[in-house]
Amino acid sequence: MCIPSTDHEMCDVVRRAYTSIPWVTPDRLQAAVREVYPTAVVRRRELSGEPMPTWYVFRERASSGRASG
């Protein structure tokens, strides 16, 4: 799942990378997408009961917004 989903160019980059990588993993997909989008991040969502995990591909790293301390 691409975020933002309205960035069709990025989603195409993700699809092409996903289908071209043998034994694709989130780390390998992130490395491939970062060739075009250097700050892209791939995260794997694992929910109990899901038959297959969902991968989220973010165009940019999100700031944590958490206060330290």
C-alpha positions in Angstrom: 0.0 0.0 0.0 1.5 3.3 -1.1 1.2 6.4 1.1 0.2 8.8 -0.3 -2.0 6.7 -2.5 -2.6 9.6 -4.8 1.1 9.6 -5.9 0.6 7.3 -8.9 4.2 7.7 -10.1 5.5 6.5 -6.7 3.0 3.6 -6.7 4.2 2.6 -10.2 7.8 2.6 -8.9 6.8 0.4 -6.0 5.0 -2.1 -8.2 7.9 -2.4 -10.6 10.4 -2.8 -7.8 8.2 -5.4 -6.1 7.8 -7.5 -9.2 11.4 -7.3 -10.2 13.1 -8.3 -6.9 13.6 -12.0 -6.4 12.8 -13.0 -2.8 11.4 -9.6 -2.1 11.5 -8.4 1.6 10.6 -5.1 3.1 14.3 -4.1 3.3 15.0 -5.0 -0.3 11.9 -3.2 -1.5 12.9 -0.1 0.6 16.4 -0.1 -1.0 14.9 -0.3 -4.5 12.3 2.4 -3.9 15.0 4.6 -2.3 16.8 4.7 -5.6 14.0 7.1 -6.8 12.6 8.3 -3.4 15.6 8.6 -1.1 13.5 9.1 2.1 11.0 6.2 1.4 10.2 3.8 4.2 8.7 0.3 4.0 6.9 -1.0 7.0 5.4 -4.4 7.5 2.0 -4.7 9.3 1.3 -7.9 11.0 -2.1 -8.3 12.6 -3.3 -11.4 14.3 -5.5 -13.4 12.0 -4.4 -11.8 8.8 -3.5 -14.5 6.2 -0.8 -12.3 4.6 1.0 -9.3 6.0 0.5 -5.9 4.5 3.4 -3.7 3.5 3.1 0.1 3.7 5.4 2.2 1.6 5.7 5.7 2.7 7.2 8.3 0.3 8.8 10.2 3.2 9.9 9.3 6.7 7.4 10.6 9.3 8.7 12.5 12.2 7.9 10.8 15.5 6.4 13.8 17.1 7.2 12.4 20.5 8.7 14.4 23.2 11.9 13.0 24.6 12.3 12.4 28.3 
